[in-house]
Amino acid sequence: MIDQAPGSAASPRAGTPERLAIDTIRTLAMDAVQKANSGHPGTPMALAPVAYTLWRDFLRYDPDTPDWPNRDRFVLSVGHASMLLYAVLHLAGVKEVNADGKRTGKPAVSLEDIKQFRQFGSKTPGHPEYRITTGVETTTGPLGQGCGNSVGMAIAERALASRFNRDGFVLFDHDVYVLCGDGDMMEGVSSEAASLAGHLALSNLCWIYDSNRISIEGSTDLAFTEDVGKRFEGYGWNVVHVGDANDTAALASAFDAFRATDDRPTLIVVQSVIGWGSPKAGSEKAHGEPLGEDNVRATKTVYGWPADSEFLVPEGVAEAFQAAIAVRGRPAREAWEATLVRYRNTFPREAAQIDLLREGKLPGGWQAALPSFPTDAIGLASRDSGGKVLNAIAPHVPLLMGGSADLSPSTKTKMTFEGAGSFERGDPTGRNLHFGVREHAMGSIANGMALSYLRPCCSTFLVFADYMRAPIRLAAIMELPVTFVFTHDSIGVGEDGPTHQPVEHLATLRAIPGLNTIRPGDANEVAVAWNVALEQSNVPTALVLSRQAIPTLDRARYASADGLQRGGYILADCEGGDPEVILIGTGSELPLVVAAHEKLSAEGVRSRVVSLPSWYLFELQDDAYRKHVFPNEVRARLAVEQAGSIGWDRYVGSDGCTITMKTFGASAPLAMLQEHYGFTIENVCAVARGIIGKHS
């Protein structure tokens, strides 16, 4: 058992400036959680010495310019310990950068903000949120996600350095620090991310593992007894042990060891006591609930703190902390800016690209490289046309980088243009990332890359979107321009059977607020979809593509694929009056709907075809446009999609119908499956006639 008494030899002496600062972090966390009557006080109390030592003596960070591109990143993967970060941001004097990227001069986290911990509209929500609070590098809360993000950030630093650094001009050489805990280490995403980080030898990455051996249910002995250090040694990490989180000298030595290691990432295993110094120390009771007013007073007394004080910041504590950080960070930032001025004179093209990345913009003119595809009755699988579009535009978007979960030959997302290359250990110049079979980590790593200026794309089969649900959701919460490419999108997978035939996945992606899910219906819609995805600077996109060939529609006969930019559009219409029926299609079913429309038209039935590849974009259109596409008076509507029916009622209405999947698929050739499940011209026409009959 580690000595938890404040007078232990490892602890800074009471009354010293160091101890005052550490205890200020602790007591601010205790008070904020107690006032909110909600939160996690124990971990901030235990890790205050770790955060203090890292920020004061090692983190290269300028509080006045917290968006400096070459700052070290600090990620709090244990997001439930958010008060640790808020207290540090307050004491460090970090200045606010608003949503427009302007510096307001206000504190990123004021004392009043801390008093509003976990309250509606505050800058101190229960878990740290990117874009809400300046100084928060990523939204954390779901355990392990911050760990995965950090690997993406470390990859991005290496990629940016390889692209922009020149002899005598070092613009990117920052490090990434992560505070993680037992919960992070239990989550599989952290293992996936750590494995890849070790493989890539990301020596700019340091995880600080808070081994307090407590989880919500009690001691981690209930379910977690492995030797984490040995595991990480197996991943190829440098592992350093600190026996007591209060030992700031040992912590400093550990950080020195990280900075001296240039051939692998570092894990610092820190033994701590949750709720240190309180009556609940070492117990799960210090984890997820306030200490209680009596226990707060008792703990403050143990610290030598005024027992009845609240939100006390002793005179000089913040000033000393800020000065120590600024004396290191400000000159480094100023030197960087001076280097950029010289760099701009010598490498104006590259400097202009740095300006764009800081603004979240792409180089001008890249859209001229977007291909168009000729009419083709056989056509291309949209995964194939997607690969062609990607390779046409990627040379003109140098920060576009990505890969797949060991599936690029199938998803067609490998960049094959001259010089594309692979991002590898010892050679970070390539544009292709090999994530291995690690879908969950792939999503969180892509988010980390987007948080560090890159424009990442990543790919797998649509059925495996389930493995990366958390990072997709977080990309939407953080408004990150990540492009998630999902292929093999339907029963079109055929013989692979129901385990690989996604049915419910489109509905679950469409249900994520802020995610633009696009299922293009031919090669030209694919090109427009990529255009839409890359034009966005604060919206993630899910491109849903087919394995099977889709005919390329005759755009001289039918409406332009540019209509996809509005989410849905009238692809083909009738003559001689209003439509009797509206046929709606997406993806591989769009040409089927068009063929049914032609057959019905030949029979004298007035039908309209609506291509609806993106519900997200369509719902952003004004009411007049949406009613133009779907007139209220036309109630006979039929949607055709090789996926579940959930959600289609908003477009077909109570009087319409769908031809969709009501069960899982089956293992059989595609043609047989299409016949069995009703995805044929004859069935679409028959169902359409039936709907018309109900309304005639």
Order of alpha helices (4+ residues) and beta strands (2+ residues): alpha-alpha-beta-alpha-beta-beta-alpha-alpha-beta-alpha-alpha-beta-beta-beta-alpha-beta-alpha-beta-alpha-alpha-alpha-beta-alpha-beta-alpha-beta-alpha-beta-alpha-beta-alpha-beta-alpha-beta-beta-beta-beta-alpha-beta-alpha-alpha-beta-alpha-beta-alpha-alpha
